């Protein structure tokens, strides 16, 4: 499995510039690892008002259980929600908190 180098903050900056892409080959590997790799807590972007509002949610650990929304974390811009989820997943995968 691809191991994320927590010192590669350039990849975080690249994601921040264009959350929807296009992404370099290295950033694509990081994103794939953050999407599919094992994590005890997996965060996702949840659309709460179509095209106008997005929240951050936690995937349940048990299949069939509901997604738990993170209280008070709501965005009016999808890209900003995606940036936060990327950071939360990065922290979960590397143990390194990001600002």
Residue pairs with C-beta under 8 A, 6 or more apart in sequence:
1 33
1 37
2 29
2 30
2 32
2 33
2 37
3 33
4 30
4 33
4 34
4 90
4 93
4 94
6 90
6 94
6 95
6 96
8 26
8 30
11 24
11 26
11 27
11 30
12 86
12 87
12 90
12 98
14 23
14 24
14 27
15 23
15 27
15 31
15 83
15 86
16 83
19 78
19 79
19 82
19 83
19 86
20 79
20 82
23 31
30 90
31 86
33 93
34 86
34 89
34 90
34 93
37 93
39 89
39 92
39 93
40 61
40 92
41 58
41 92
42 58
42 59
42 89
42 92
43 56
43 57
43 58
43 59
43 70
43 84
43 85
43 88
43 89
43 92
44 56
44 57
44 58
44 59
44 67
44 85
45 54
45 55
45 56
45 57
45 78
45 81
45 82
45 85
46 54
46 55
46 56
46 57
46 67
46 69
47 53
47 54
47 78
48 54
48 55
48 69
48 74
52 76
53 74
53 75
53 76
54 74
54 75
54 76
54 77
54 78
54 81
55 69
55 70
55 73
55 74
55 75
55 81
56 69
56 70
56 73
56 81
56 84
56 85
56 88
57 67
57 68
57 69
57 70
58 67
58 68
58 69
58 70
59 67
60 66
60 67
60 68
73 84
75 81
75 84
87 98
90 96
90 98
91 97
91 98
